[in-house]
Amino acid sequence: MKILVLNAGSSSQKSCLYELNDVLPDRPPQPLWEAQIDWNHREGVAQLKVETASGTEQEEEFASDSRQAAISRMLETLWQGKTQVINSLKEIDIVGHRVVHGGQDYQQSTLISPDVKEAIARLSVFAPVHNPVNLEGIEALEKILPNVSQVAVFDTAFHAQLPPAAFVYPGPYEWLENGIRRYGFHGISHQYCARRAAQILNRDLTHLRLISCHLGNGCSLAAIWGGVSVDTTMGFTPLDGLMMGSRSGAIDPGIIIHLLRQGDLTSEKLDNILNRNSGLKGISGVSSDMRQIGDAIAQGNERAQLALDIYIHRLRAGIGAMLASLGGLDALIFTAGVGENSPVVRSAACEAFGFIGLKLDGEKNQQSPVDEDIAAVDSAVRILVIHTQEDWEIARECWKFSH
């Protein structure tokens, strides 16, 4: 069977096509085709990169103001041109979408229906950067593949078993009754990494205490015990917790009250400040991208250095909180763009936890590790760098629907 996966980010759109048979493989197979659209590159311009399993690559740029048109262009490369891997879109059996917020109603992957679409739209108020673009992808595919089943794989679902002490906010109890609670995000990534960690360590997942650090443009930690998320840093929305690329993470709510009293701040302006102009970008004034922060630090930029220092301080504090929720630790996992590619961040995060016997192998840390244990031989805790494969996790969920 052929499974098409769409994974929409705030400024990117990833997609891939898997071909699976009746037995689900242990390890992620290579997709037949994968594509990525990036809108970050230039205003009003989409950059498309396509690669097939046979190694054929294609890159192009085109004017794009509509996500739907860009997705259509991307999918054309599936069945025509030099990156063609199928003869017609009719060969696609099922489509899986990453959907960021599933609220209280959707605690597992779900076949998309008009009701599910309406819920995703309604929950957009909680995930304004993500849910609308997830829905756009779903609707674009409905037009292109009207008779194919689509599955929503929710980022919140992995955290559905958080204990009440972890998910209830200490405001008035009515908040909880109105659906205001900690949901947690990056669940697809945390779930994949937990299972992959058990494979790498050759241990039973049900006996492992893990802290998964998903550090990308968005950042969150999950405390995972026995394969279940028991605590996490993102909250009611993906704005809570760690300092991120352009998001503030947790701040004193009194700051918001103070700013609102100052004058002409609307909820839209506040949203824009906290979601798009804070974090690494807000402090450094340079970029939301850790690579560019690193370059600026090398040139002596003090604000870039401050941005990194705050990022590390908050990352360590978050790991400490997850450690307390677990009462011990078997492995610390680093994943996503920064987690997988920044030896500086990994090293600085680990430095603070020598007191629990956690010890990094400095040399291994520098060598672009992928799905490897980079802890020193005598470390009491394993340290893993795992290449997150959200798309494969989504494909696995789709496979379950047809078996």
Protein Blocks (a to p, Z undefined) as FASTA:
>chain_A
ZZddddddfkbccdddddddfbdcfbdcddfbdcdddfklpghiacdddddfkopacddd
dddfbfklmmmmmmmmmmgcjklcbfbfklpmbdcdddfbgcjmlgcdcdddfklmmmmm
mmmmmmmmlmmmmmmmmmmmmmmmmmbccddddfklmmmmgcfklmpccbdfklmmnopa
cebgaklmmmmmmmmmmmmnopafklcccddddddfbccddddeehiafbdfbdfbmkgh
jddfklgbjadfklmmmmmmnmmacfklmmmmmmmmgcjllmnomamcfklmmmmmmnop
aklmmmmmmmmmmmmmmmmmmmmmnopafbdcdedjklmmmmklmmmmmmmmmmnopacd
fklmmnopahiafbdfklcbdcddddddfklmmmmmmmmmmZZ
